[in-house]
Amino acid sequence: MLFLIAYIGSVVLINFAFSSAPHLDIIWSAWGGLVFVLRDMVQIRFGHGAILAMLAALVLSYITSDPTIALASAT
């Protein structure tokens, strides 16, 4: 459950960071690697249920950050 919360929170925070401070993109890009590790951990624990976590992160990112960044993050 910890990895699930960390994954969704990281996706939302990194998308918010990209839309709030795009000039610091090198920092946010490095943080993106952590998101992939957390996603893999969620996938190992929940299997195909990880798709629901991805959708939850997309919806929360769409609400809290620039919608174009949130949609780009989802694809």
mmCIF file of the N, C-alpha and C atoms, coordinates in Angstrom:
data_MODEL
# 
_entry.id   MODEL 
# 
loop_
_atom_site.group_PDB 
_atom_site.id 
_atom_site.type_symbol 
_atom_site.label_atom_id 
_atom_site.label_alt_id 
_atom_site.label_comp_id 
_atom_site.label_asym_id 
_atom_site.label_entity_id 
_atom_site.label_seq_id 
_atom_site.pdbx_PDB_ins_code 
_atom_site.Cartn_x 
_atom_site.Cartn_y 
_atom_site.Cartn_z 
_atom_site.occupancy 
_atom_site.B_iso_or_equiv 
_atom_site.pdbx_formal_charge 
_atom_site.auth_seq_id 
_atom_site.auth_comp_id 
_atom_site.auth_asym_id 
_atom_site.auth_atom_id 
_atom_site.pdbx_PDB_model_num 
ATOM 1   N N  . MET A 1 1  ? 0.816  -1.190 0.000   1.00 0.00 ? 1  MET A N  1 
ATOM 2   C CA . MET A 1 1  ? 0.000  0.000  0.000   1.00 0.00 ? 1  MET A CA 1 
ATOM 3   C C  . MET A 1 1  ? 0.865  1.261  0.000   1.00 0.00 ? 1  MET A C  1 
ATOM 4   N N  . LEU A 1 2  ? 2.027  1.178  0.649   1.00 0.00 ? 2  LEU A N  1 
ATOM 5   C CA . LEU A 1 2  ? 2.927  2.323  0.700   1.00 0.00 ? 2  LEU A CA 1 
ATOM 6   C C  . LEU A 1 2  ? 3.412  2.702  -0.699  1.00 0.00 ? 2  LEU A C  1 
ATOM 7   N N  . PHE A 1 3  ? 3.760  1.697  -1.508  1.00 0.00 ? 3  PHE A N  1 
ATOM 8   C CA . PHE A 1 3  ? 4.221  1.980  -2.868  1.00 0.00 ? 3  PHE A CA 1 
ATOM 9   C C  . PHE A 1 3  ? 3.105  2.589  -3.714  1.00 0.00 ? 3  PHE A C  1 
ATOM 10  N N  . LEU A 1 4  ? 1.882  2.160  -3.488  1.00 0.00 ? 4  LEU A N  1 
ATOM 11  C CA . LEU A 1 4  ? 0.741  2.702  -4.223  1.00 0.00 ? 4  LEU A CA 1 
ATOM 12  C C  . LEU A 1 4  ? 0.562  4.189  -3.931  1.00 0.00 ? 4  LEU A C  1 
ATOM 13  N N  . ILE A 1 5  ? 0.591  4.542  -2.666  1.00 0.00 ? 5  ILE A N  1 
ATOM 14  C CA . ILE A 1 5  ? 0.449  5.950  -2.278  1.00 0.00 ? 5  ILE A CA 1 
ATOM 15  C C  . ILE A 1 5  ? 1.640  6.764  -2.779  1.00 0.00 ? 5  ILE A C  1 
ATOM 16  N N  . ALA A 1 6  ? 2.835  6.206  -2.656  1.00 0.00 ? 6  ALA A N  1 
ATOM 17  C CA . ALA A 1 6  ? 4.031  6.910  -3.124  1.00 0.00 ? 6  ALA A CA 1 
ATOM 18  C C  . ALA A 1 6  ? 3.997  7.106  -4.634  1.00 0.00 ? 6  ALA A C  1 
ATOM 19  N N  . TYR A 1 7  ? 3.518  6.106  -5.366  1.00 0.00 ? 7  TYR A N  1 
ATOM 20  C CA . TYR A 1 7  ? 3.444  6.224  -6.826  1.00 0.00 ? 7  TYR A CA 1 
ATOM 21  C C  . TYR A 1 7  ? 2.465  7.312  -7.245  1.00 0.00 ? 7  TYR A C  1 
ATOM 22  N N  . ILE A 1 8  ? 1.252  7.255  -6.729  1.00 0.00 ? 8  ILE A N  1 
ATOM 23  C CA . ILE A 1 8  ? 0.242  8.248  -7.118  1.00 0.00 ? 8  ILE A CA 1 
ATOM 24  C C  . ILE A 1 8  ? 0.695  9.645  -6.697  1.00 0.00 ? 8  ILE A C  1 
ATOM 25  N N  . GLY A 1 9  ? 1.207  9.767  -5.488  1.00 0.00 ? 9  GLY A N  1 
ATOM 26  C CA . GLY A 1 9  ? 1.688  11.064 -5.019  1.00 0.00 ? 9  GLY A CA 1 
ATOM 27  C C  . GLY A 1 9  ? 2.837  11.602 -5.849  1.00 0.00 ? 9  GLY A C  1 
ATOM 28  N N  . SER A 1 10 ? 3.759  10.732 -6.244  1.00 0.00 ? 10 SER A N  1 
ATOM 29  C CA . SER A 1 10 ? 4.898  11.172 -7.050  1.00 0.00 ? 10 SER A CA 1 
ATOM 30  C C  . SER A 1 10 ? 4.472  11.648 -8.425  1.00 0.00 ? 10 SER A C  1 
ATOM 31  N N  . VAL A 1 11 ? 3.553  10.934 -9.040  1.00 0.00 ? 11 VAL A N  1 
ATOM 32  C CA . VAL A 1 11 ? 3.075  11.350 -10.362 1.00 0.00 ? 11 VAL A CA 1 
ATOM 33  C C  . VAL A 1 11 ? 2.407  12.716 -10.276 1.00 0.00 ? 11 VAL A C  1 
ATOM 34  N N  . VAL A 1 12 ? 1.559  12.884 -9.283  1.00 0.00 ? 12 VAL A N  1 
ATOM 35  C CA . VAL A 1 12 ? 0.852  14.161 -9.130  1.00 0.00 ? 12 VAL A CA 1 
ATOM 36  C C  . VAL A 1 12 ? 1.845  15.286 -8.838  1.00 0.00 ? 12 VAL A C  1 
ATOM 37  N N  . LEU A 1 13 ? 2.778  15.048 -7.935  1.00 0.00 ? 13 LEU A N  1 
ATOM 38  C CA . LEU A 1 13 ? 3.740  16.089 -7.576  1.00 0.00 ? 13 LEU A CA 1 
ATOM 39  C C  . LEU A 1 13 ? 4.675  16.442 -8.719  1.00 0.00 ? 13 LEU A C  1 
ATOM 40  N N  . ILE A 1 14 ? 5.127  15.468 -9.473  1.00 0.00 ? 14 ILE A N  1 
ATOM 41  C CA . ILE A 1 14 ? 6.044  15.775 -10.568 1.00 0.00 ? 14 ILE A CA 1 
ATOM 42  C C  . ILE A 1 14 ? 5.321  16.521 -11.688 1.00 0.00 ? 14 ILE A C  1 
ATOM 43  N N  . ASN A 1 15 ? 4.078  16.175 -11.951 1.00 0.00 ? 15 ASN A N  1 
ATOM 44  C CA . ASN A 1 15 ? 3.323  16.915 -12.964 1.00 0.00 ? 15 ASN A CA 1 
ATOM 45  C C  . ASN A 1 15 ? 3.048  18.342 -12.503 1.00 0.00 ? 15 ASN A C  1 
ATOM 46  N N  . PHE A 1 16 ? 2.732  18.511 -11.226 1.00 0.00 ? 16 PHE A N  1 
ATOM 47  C CA . PHE A 1 16 ? 2.542  19.853 -10.683 1.00 0.00 ? 16 PHE A CA 1 
ATOM 48  C C  . PHE A 1 16 ? 3.846  20.647 -10.756 1.00 0.00 ? 16 PHE A C  1 
ATOM 49  N N  . ALA A 1 17 ? 4.959  19.987 -10.458 1.00 0.00 ? 17 ALA A N  1 
ATOM 50  C CA . ALA A 1 17 ? 6.256  20.665 -10.501 1.00 0.00 ? 17 ALA A CA 1 
ATOM 51  C C  . ALA A 1 17 ? 6.602  21.100 -11.923 1.00 0.00 ? 17 ALA A C  1 
ATOM 52  N N  . PHE A 1 18 ? 6.348  20.240 -12.900 1.00 0.00 ? 18 PHE A N  1 
ATOM 53  C CA . PHE A 1 18 ? 6.615  20.604 -14.292 1.00 0.00 ? 18 PHE A CA 1 
ATOM 54  C C  . PHE A 1 18 ? 5.771  21.801 -14.722 1.00 0.00 ? 18 PHE A C  1 
ATOM 55  N N  . SER A 1 19 ? 4.534  21.879 -14.273 1.00 0.00 ? 19 SER A N  1 
ATOM 56  C CA . SER A 1 19 ? 3.692  22.994 -14.693 1.00 0.00 ? 19 SER A CA 1 
ATOM 57  C C  . SER A 1 19 ? 3.970  24.252 -13.878 1.00 0.00 ? 19 SER A C  1 
ATOM 58  N N  . SER A 1 20 ? 4.473  24.114 -12.661 1.00 0.00 ? 20 SER A N  1 
ATOM 59  C CA . SER A 1 20 ? 4.760  25.283 -11.830 1.00 0.00 ? 20 SER A CA 1 
ATOM 60  C C  . SER A 1 20 ? 6.128  25.892 -12.114 1.00 0.00 ? 20 SER A C  1 
ATOM 61  N N  . ALA A 1 21 ? 7.117  25.056 -12.332 1.00 0.00 ? 21 ALA A N  1 
ATOM 62  C CA . ALA A 1 21 ? 8.490  25.534 -12.537 1.00 0.00 ? 21 ALA A CA 1 
ATOM 63  C C  . ALA A 1 21 ? 9.135  24.788 -13.700 1.00 0.00 ? 21 ALA A C  1 
ATOM 64  N N  . PRO A 1 22 ? 8.707  25.076 -14.930 1.00 0.00 ? 22 PRO A N  1 
ATOM 65  C CA . PRO A 1 22 ? 9.256  24.341 -16.074 1.00 0.00 ? 22 PRO A CA 1 
ATOM 66  C C  . PRO A 1 22 ? 10.738 24.611 -16.327 1.00 0.00 ? 22 PRO A C  1 
ATOM 67  N N  . HIS A 1 23 ? 11.264 25.701 -15.800 1.00 0.00 ? 23 HIS A N  1 
ATOM 68  C CA . HIS A 1 23 ? 12.680 26.007 -15.996 1.00 0.00 ? 23 HIS A CA 1 
ATOM 69  C C  . HIS A 1 23 ? 13.593 25.060 -15.206 1.00 0.00 ? 23 HIS A C  1 
ATOM 70  N N  . LEU A 1 24 ? 13.044 24.303 -14.289 1.00 0.00 ? 24 LEU A N  1 
ATOM 71  C CA . LEU A 1 24 ? 13.811 23.321 -13.522 1.00 0.00 ? 24 LEU A CA 1 
ATOM 72  C C  . LEU A 1 24 ? 13.593 21.910 -14.056 1.00 0.00 ? 24 LEU A C  1 
ATOM 73  N N  . ASP A 1 25 ? 13.396 21.808 -15.349 1.00 0.00 ? 25 ASP A N  1 
ATOM 74  C CA . ASP A 1 25 ? 13.031 20.519 -15.951 1.00 0.00 ? 25 ASP A CA 1 
ATOM 75  C C  . ASP A 1 25 ? 14.071 19.430 -15.740 1.00 0.00 ? 25 ASP A C  1 
ATOM 76  N N  . ILE A 1 26 ? 15.342 19.769 -15.611 1.00 0.00 ? 26 ILE A N  1 
ATOM 77  C CA . ILE A 1 26 ? 16.361 18.738 -15.409 1.00 0.00 ? 26 ILE A CA 1 
ATOM 78  C C  . ILE A 1 26 ? 16.163 18.047 -14.054 1.00 0.00 ? 26 ILE A C  1 
ATOM 79  N N  . ILE A 1 27 ? 15.750 18.801 -13.056 1.00 0.00 ? 27 ILE A N  1 
ATOM 80  C CA . ILE A 1 27 ? 15.496 18.213 -11.733 1.00 0.00 ? 27 ILE A CA 1 
ATOM 81  C C  . ILE A 1 27 ? 14.277 17.308 -11.784 1.00 0.00 ? 27 ILE A C  1 
ATOM 82  N N  . TRP A 1 28 ? 13.212 17.787 -12.412 1.00 0.00 ? 28 TRP A N  1 
ATOM 83  C CA . TRP A 1 28 ? 11.979 16.996 -12.480 1.00 0.00 ? 28 TRP A CA 1 
ATOM 84  C C  . TRP A 1 28 ? 12.189 15.748 -13.334 1.00 0.00 ? 28 TRP A C  1 
ATOM 85  N N  . SER A 1 29 ? 13.032 15.842 -14.357 1.00 0.00 ? 29 SER A N  1 
ATOM 86  C CA . SER A 1 29 ? 13.299 14.670 -15.199 1.00 0.00 ? 29 SER A CA 1 
ATOM 87  C C  . SER A 1 29 ? 14.023 13.587 -14.410 1.00 0.00 ? 29 SER A C  1 
ATOM 88  N N  . ALA A 1 30 ? 14.950 13.989 -13.559 1.00 0.00 ? 30 ALA A N  1 
ATOM 89  C CA . ALA A 1 30 ? 15.661 13.007 -12.737 1.00 0.00 ? 30 ALA A CA 1 
ATOM 90  C C  . ALA A 1 30 ? 14.705 12.337 -11.756 1.00 0.00 ? 30 ALA A C  1 
ATOM 91  N N  . TRP A 1 31 ? 13.761 13.091 -11.252 1.00 0.00 ? 31 TRP A N  1 
ATOM 92  C CA . TRP A 1 31 ? 12.770 12.565 -10.322 1.00 0.00 ? 31 TRP A CA 1 
ATOM 93  C C  . TRP A 1 31 ? 11.828 11.586 -11.026 1.00 0.00 ? 31 TRP A C  1 
ATOM 94  N N  . GLY A 1 32 ? 11.705 11.749 -12.341 1.00 0.00 ? 32 GLY A N  1 
ATOM 95  C CA . GLY A 1 32 ? 10.845 10.860 -13.122 1.00 0.00 ? 32 GLY A CA 1 
ATOM 96  C C  . GLY A 1 32 ? 11.286 9.410  -13.067 1.00 0.00 ? 32 GLY A C  1 
ATOM 97  N N  . GLY A 1 33 ? 12.571 9.171  -12.913 1.00 0.00 ? 33 GLY A N  1 
ATOM 98  C CA . GLY A 1 33 ? 13.066 7.803  -12.806 1.00 0.00 ? 33 GLY A CA 1 
ATOM 99  C C  . GLY A 1 33 ? 12.491 7.083  -11.599 1.00 0.00 ? 33 GLY A C  1 
ATOM 100 N N  . LEU A 1 34 ? 12.304 7.808  -10.514 1.00 0.00 ? 34 LEU A N  1 
ATOM 101 C CA . LEU A 1 34 ? 11.701 7.225  -9.318  1.00 0.00 ? 34 LEU A CA 1 
ATOM 102 C C  . LEU A 1 34 ? 10.271 6.779  -9.584  1.00 0.00 ? 34 LEU A C  1 
ATOM 103 N N  . VAL A 1 35 ? 9.565  7.530  -10.405 1.00 0.00 ? 35 VAL A N  1 
ATOM 104 C CA . VAL A 1 35 ? 8.177  7.183  -10.724 1.00 0.00 ? 35 VAL A CA 1 
ATOM 105 C C  . VAL A 1 35 ? 8.112  5.825  -11.414 1.00 0.00 ? 35 VAL A C  1 
ATOM 106 N N  . PHE A 1 36 ? 9.059  5.557  -12.306 1.00 0.00 ? 36 PHE A N  1 
ATOM 107 C CA . PHE A 1 36 ? 9.062  4.266  -13.001 1.00 0.00 ? 36 PHE A CA 1 
ATOM 108 C C  . PHE A 1 36 ? 9.339  3.113  -12.037 1.00 0.00 ? 36 PHE A C  1 
ATOM 109 N N  . VAL A 1 37 ? 10.235 3.326  -11.091 1.00 0.00 ? 37 VAL A N  1 
ATOM 110 C CA . VAL A 1 37 ? 10.522 2.289  -10.097 1.00 0.00 ? 37 VAL A CA 1 
ATOM 111 C C  . VAL A 1 37 ? 9.289  2.030  -9.233  1.00 0.00 ? 37 VAL A C  1 
ATOM 112 N N  . LEU A 1 38 ? 8.643  3.104  -8.796  1.00 0.00 ? 38 LEU A N  1 
ATOM 113 C CA . LEU A 1 38 ? 7.435  2.943  -7.982  1.00 0.00 ? 38 LEU A CA 1 
ATOM 114 C C  . LEU A 1 38 ? 6.316  2.273  -8.770  1.00 0.00 ? 38 LEU A C  1 
ATOM 115 N N  . ARG A 1 39 ? 6.194  2.618  -10.049 1.00 0.00 ? 39 ARG A N  1 
ATOM 116 C CA . ARG A 1 39 ? 5.166  1.980  -10.880 1.00 0.00 ? 39 ARG A CA 1 
ATOM 117 C C  . ARG A 1 39 ? 5.417  0.476  -10.976 1.00 0.00 ? 39 ARG A C  1 
ATOM 118 N N  . ASP A 1 40 ? 6.675  0.096  -11.151 1.00 0.00 ? 40 ASP A N  1 
ATOM 119 C CA . ASP A 1 40 ? 6.998  -1.327 -11.220 1.00 0.00 ? 40 ASP A CA 1 
ATOM 120 C C  . ASP A 1 40 ? 6.671  -2.039 -9.908  1.00 0.00 ? 40 ASP A C  1 
ATOM 121 N N  . MET A 1 41 ? 6.943  -1.377 -8.789  1.00 0.00 ? 41 MET A N  1 
ATOM 122 C CA . MET A 1 41 ? 6.629  -1.985 -7.497  1.00 0.00 ? 41 MET A CA 1 
ATOM 123 C C  . MET A 1 41 ? 5.118  -2.151 -7.318  1.00 0.00 ? 41 MET A C  1 
ATOM 124 N N  . VAL A 1 42 ? 4.349  -1.170 -7.763  1.00 0.00 ? 42 VAL A N  1 
ATOM 125 C CA . VAL A 1 42 ? 2.883  -1.273 -7.697  1.00 0.00 ? 42 VAL A CA 1 
ATOM 126 C C  . VAL A 1 42 ? 2.405  -2.399 -8.604  1.00 0.00 ? 42 VAL A C  1 
ATOM 127 N N  . GLN A 1 43 ? 3.026  -2.513 -9.772  1.00 0.00 ? 43 GLN A N  1 
ATOM 128 C CA . GLN A 1 43 ? 2.627  -3.560 -10.714 1.00 0.00 ? 43 GLN A CA 1 
ATOM 129 C C  . GLN A 1 43 ? 2.935  -4.953 -10.160 1.00 0.00 ? 43 GLN A C  1 
ATOM 130 N N  . ILE A 1 44 ? 4.053  -5.090 -9.475  1.00 0.00 ? 44 ILE A N  1 
ATOM 131 C CA . ILE A 1 44 ? 4.392  -6.380 -8.875  1.00 0.00 ? 44 ILE A CA 1 
ATOM 132 C C  . ILE A 1 44 ? 3.374  -6.744 -7.791  1.00 0.00 ? 44 ILE A C  1 
ATOM 133 N N  . ARG A 1 45 ? 2.985  -5.752 -7.000  1.00 0.00 ? 45 ARG A N  1 
ATOM 134 C CA . ARG A 1 45 ? 2.071  -6.015 -5.877  1.00 0.00 ? 45 ARG A CA 1 
ATOM 135 C C  . ARG A 1 45 ? 0.625  -6.202 -6.319  1.00 0.00 ? 45 ARG A C  1 
ATOM 136 N N  . PHE A 1 46 ? 0.145  -5.355 -7.259  1.00 0.00 ? 46 PHE A N  1 
ATOM 137 C CA . PHE A 1 46 ? -1.274 -5.347 -7.619  1.00 0.00 ? 46 PHE A CA 1 
ATOM 138 C C  . PHE A 1 46 ? -1.563 -5.892 -9.013  1.00 0.00 ? 46 PHE A C  1 
ATOM 139 N N  . GLY A 1 47 ? -0.547 -6.235 -9.771  1.00 0.00 ? 47 GLY A N  1 
ATOM 140 C CA . GLY A 1 47 ? -0.760 -6.774 -11.118 1.00 0.00 ? 47 GLY A CA 1 
ATOM 141 C C  . GLY A 1 47 ? -1.424 -5.757 -12.028 1.00 0.00 ? 47 GLY A C  1 
ATOM 142 N N  . HIS A 1 48 ? -2.465 -6.209 -12.726 1.00 0.00 ? 48 HIS A N  1 
ATOM 143 C CA . HIS A 1 48 ? -3.166 -5.314 -13.657 1.00 0.00 ? 48 HIS A CA 1 
ATOM 144 C C  . HIS A 1 48 ? -3.944 -4.213 -12.940 1.00 0.00 ? 48 HIS A C  1 
ATOM 145 N N  . GLY A 1 49 ? -4.093 -4.339 -11.645 1.00 0.00 ? 49 GLY A N  1 
ATOM 146 C CA . GLY A 1 49 ? -4.728 -3.280 -10.861 1.00 0.00 ? 49 GLY A CA 1 
ATOM 147 C C  . GLY A 1 49 ? -3.921 -1.993 -10.853 1.00 0.00 ? 49 GLY A C  1 
ATOM 148 N N  . ALA A 1 50 ? -2.669 -2.076 -11.285 1.00 0.00 ? 50 ALA A N  1 
ATOM 149 C CA . ALA A 1 50 ? -1.836 -0.877 -11.375 1.00 0.00 ? 50 ALA A CA 1 
ATOM 150 C C  . ALA A 1 50 ? -2.412 0.121  -12.371 1.00 0.00 ? 50 ALA A C  1 
ATOM 151 N N  . ILE A 1 51 ? -3.211 -0.365 -13.305 1.00 0.00 ? 51 ILE A N  1 
ATOM 152 C CA . ILE A 1 51 ? -3.848 0.537  -14.273 1.00 0.00 ? 51 ILE A CA 1 
ATOM 153 C C  . ILE A 1 51 ? -4.785 1.500  -13.551 1.00 0.00 ? 51 ILE A C  1 
ATOM 154 N N  . LEU A 1 52 ? -5.464 1.024  -12.519 1.00 0.00 ? 52 LEU A N  1 
ATOM 155 C CA . LEU A 1 52 ? -6.339 1.906  -11.738 1.00 0.00 ? 52 LEU A CA 1 
ATOM 156 C C  . LEU A 1 52 ? -5.532 2.990  -11.027 1.00 0.00 ? 52 LEU A C  1 
ATOM 157 N N  . ALA A 1 53 ? -4.344 2.628  -10.557 1.00 0.00 ? 53 ALA A N  1 
ATOM 158 C CA . ALA A 1 53 ? -3.475 3.628  -9.930  1.00 0.00 ? 53 ALA A CA 1 
ATOM 159 C C  . ALA A 1 53 ? -3.034 4.664  -10.954 1.00 0.00 ? 53 ALA A C  1 
ATOM 160 N N  . MET A 1 54 ? -2.746 4.214  -12.171 1.00 0.00 ? 54 MET A N  1 
ATOM 161 C CA . MET A 1 54 ? -2.364 5.146  -13.233 1.00 0.00 ? 54 MET A CA 1 
ATOM 162 C C  . MET A 1 54 ? -3.506 6.098  -13.560 1.00 0.00 ? 54 MET A C  1 
ATOM 163 N N  . LEU A 1 55 ? -4.715 5.569  -13.619 1.00 0.00 ? 55 LEU A N  1 
ATOM 164 C CA . LEU A 1 55 ? -5.877 6.420  -13.900 1.00 0.00 ? 55 LEU A CA 1 
ATOM 165 C C  . LEU A 1 55 ? -6.131 7.411  -12.763 1.00 0.00 ? 55 LEU A C  1 
ATOM 166 N N  . ALA A 1 56 ? -5.967 6.958  -11.534 1.00 0.00 ? 56 ALA A N  1 
ATOM 167 C CA . ALA A 1 56 ? -6.136 7.864  -10.393 1.00 0.00 ? 56 ALA A CA 1 
ATOM 168 C C  . ALA A 1 56 ? -5.098 8.982  -10.435 1.00 0.00 ? 56 ALA A C  1 
ATOM 169 N N  . ALA A 1 57 ? -3.858 8.628  -10.760 1.00 0.00 ? 57 ALA A N  1 
ATOM 170 C CA . ALA A 1 57 ? -2.805 9.640  -10.868 1.00 0.00 ? 57 ALA A CA 1 
ATOM 171 C C  . ALA A 1 57 ? -3.096 10.612 -12.005 1.00 0.00 ? 57 ALA A C  1 
ATOM 172 N N  . LEU A 1 58 ? -3.650 10.096 -13.107 1.00 0.00 ? 58 LEU A N  1 
ATOM 173 C CA . LEU A 1 58 ? -3.998 10.964 -14.235 1.00 0.00 ? 58 LEU A CA 1 
ATOM 174 C C  . LEU A 1 58 ? -5.076 11.962 -13.842 1.00 0.00 ? 58 LEU A C  1 
ATOM 175 N N  . VAL A 1 59 ? -6.125 11.491 -13.192 1.00 0.00 ? 59 VAL A N  1 
ATOM 176 C CA . VAL A 1 59 ? -7.228 12.379 -12.802 1.00 0.00 ? 59 VAL A CA 1 
ATOM 177 C C  . VAL A 1 59 ? -6.743 13.439 -11.814 1.00 0.00 ? 59 VAL A C  1 
ATOM 178 N N  . LEU A 1 60 ? -5.983 13.024 -10.813 1.00 0.00 ? 60 LEU A N  1 
ATOM 179 C CA . LEU A 1 60 ? -5.475 13.989 -9.838  1.00 0.00 ? 60 LEU A CA 1 
ATOM 180 C C  . LEU A 1 60 ? -4.503 14.977 -10.478 1.00 0.00 ? 60 LEU A C  1 
ATOM 181 N N  . SER A 1 61 ? -3.683 14.504 -11.400 1.00 0.00 ? 61 SER A N  1 
ATOM 182 C CA . SER A 1 61 ? -2.759 15.400 -12.100 1.00 0.00 ? 61 SER A CA 1 
ATOM 183 C C  . SER A 1 61 ? -3.507 16.375 -12.987 1.00 0.00 ? 61 SER A C  1 
ATOM 184 N N  . TYR A 1 62 ? -4.557 15.906 -13.626 1.00 0.00 ? 62 TYR A N  1 
ATOM 185 C CA . TYR A 1 62 ? -5.362 16.764 -14.498 1.00 0.00 ? 62 TYR A CA 1 
ATOM 186 C C  . TYR A 1 62 ? -6.003 17.892 -13.691 1.00 0.00 ? 62 TYR A C  1 
ATOM 187 N N  . ILE A 1 63 ? -6.396 17.586 -12.460 1.00 0.00 ? 63 ILE A N  1 
ATOM 188 C CA . ILE A 1 63 ? -7.032 18.585 -11.603 1.00 0.00 ? 63 ILE A CA 1 
ATOM 189 C C  . ILE A 1 63 ? -6.005 19.574 -11.044 1.00 0.00 ? 63 ILE A C  1 
ATOM 190 N N  . THR A 1 64 ? -4.838 19.083 -10.646 1.00 0.00 ? 64 THR A N  1 
ATOM 191 C CA . THR A 1 64 ? -3.880 19.917 -9.916  1.00 0.00 ? 64 THR A CA 1 
ATOM 192 C C  . THR A 1 64 ? -2.834 20.598 -10.778 1.00 0.00 ? 64 THR A C  1 
ATOM 193 N N  . SER A 1 65 ? -2.629 20.142 -12.001 1.00 0.00 ? 65 SER A N  1 
ATOM 194 C CA . SER A 1 65 ? -1.580 20.740 -12.826 1.00 0.00 ? 65 SER A CA 1 
ATOM 195 C C  . SER A 1 65 ? -2.138 21.087 -14.199 1.00 0.00 ? 65 SER A C  1 
ATOM 196 N N  . ASP A 1 66 ? -1.254 21.507 -15.074 1.00 0.00 ? 66 ASP A N  1 
ATOM 197 C CA . ASP A 1 66 ? -1.650 21.848 -16.434 1.00 0.00 ? 66 ASP A CA 1 
ATOM 198 C C  . ASP A 1 66 ? -2.176 20.590 -17.130 1.00 0.00 ? 66 ASP A C  1 
ATOM 199 N N  . PRO A 1 67 ? -3.386 20.636 -17.681 1.00 0.00 ? 67 PRO A N  1 
ATOM 200 C CA . PRO A 1 67 ? -3.965 19.439 -18.310 1.00 0.00 ? 67 PRO A CA 1 
ATOM 201 C C  . PRO A 1 67 ? -3.114 18.861 -19.438 1.00 0.00 ? 67 PRO A C  1 
ATOM 202 N N  . THR A 1 68 ? -2.404 19.694 -20.187 1.00 0.00 ? 68 THR A N  1 
ATOM 203 C CA . THR A 1 68 ? -1.573 19.155 -21.270 1.00 0.00 ? 68 THR A CA 1 
ATOM 204 C C  . THR A 1 68 ? -0.415 18.332 -20.717 1.00 0.00 ? 68 THR A C  1 
ATOM 205 N N  . ILE A 1 69 ? 0.147  18.762 -19.605 1.00 0.00 ? 69 ILE A N  1 
ATOM 206 C CA . ILE A 1 69 ? 1.228  17.993 -18.982 1.00 0.00 ? 69 ILE A CA 1 
ATOM 207 C C  . ILE A 1 69 ? 0.687  16.687 -18.414 1.00 0.00 ? 69 ILE A C  1 
ATOM 208 N N  . ALA A 1 70 ? -0.480 16.742 -17.812 1.00 0.00 ? 70 ALA A N  1 
ATOM 209 C CA . ALA A 1 70 ? -1.082 15.528 -17.251 1.00 0.00 ? 70 ALA A CA 1 
ATOM 210 C C  . ALA A 1 70 ? -1.384 14.512 -18.349 1.00 0.00 ? 70 ALA A C  1 
ATOM 211 N N  . LEU A 1 71 ? -1.920 14.977 -19.465 1.00 0.00 ? 71 LEU A N  1 
ATOM 212 C CA . LEU A 1 71 ? -2.219 14.056 -20.570 1.00 0.00 ? 71 LEU A CA 1 
ATOM 213 C C  . LEU A 1 71 ? -0.944 13.520 -21.209 1.00 0.00 ? 71 LEU A C  1 
ATOM 214 N N  . ALA A 1 72 ? 0.081  14.355 -21.309 1.00 0.00 ? 72 ALA A N  1 
ATOM 215 C CA . ALA A 1 72 ? 1.358  13.878 -21.852 1.00 0.00 ? 72 ALA A CA 1 
ATOM 216 C C  . ALA A 1 72 ? 1.983  12.846 -20.925 1.00 0.00 ? 72 ALA A C  1 
ATOM 217 N N  . SER A 1 73 ? 1.799  13.018 -19.644 1.00 0.00 ? 73 SER A N  1 
ATOM 218 C CA . SER A 1 73 ? 2.324  12.068 -18.675 1.00 0.00 ? 73 SER A CA 1 
ATOM 219 C C  . SER A 1 73 ? 1.628  10.717 -18.787 1.00 0.00 ? 73 SER A C  1 
ATOM 220 N N  . ALA A 1 74 ? 0.373  10.735 -19.170 1.00 0.00 ? 74 ALA A N  1 
ATOM 221 C CA . ALA A 1 74 ? -0.403 9.494  -19.251 1.00 0.00 ? 74 ALA A CA 1 
ATOM 222 C C  . ALA A 1 74 ? -0.096 8.689  -20.503 1.00 0.00 ? 74 ALA A C  1 
ATOM 223 N N  . THR A 1 75 ? 0.449  9.320  -21.514 1.00 0.00 ? 75 THR A N  1 
ATOM 224 C CA . THR A 1 75 ? 0.704  8.598  -22.771 1.00 0.00 ? 75 THR A CA 1 
ATOM 225 C C  . THR A 1 75 ? 2.114  8.104  -22.859 1.00 0.00 ? 75 THR A C  1 
# 
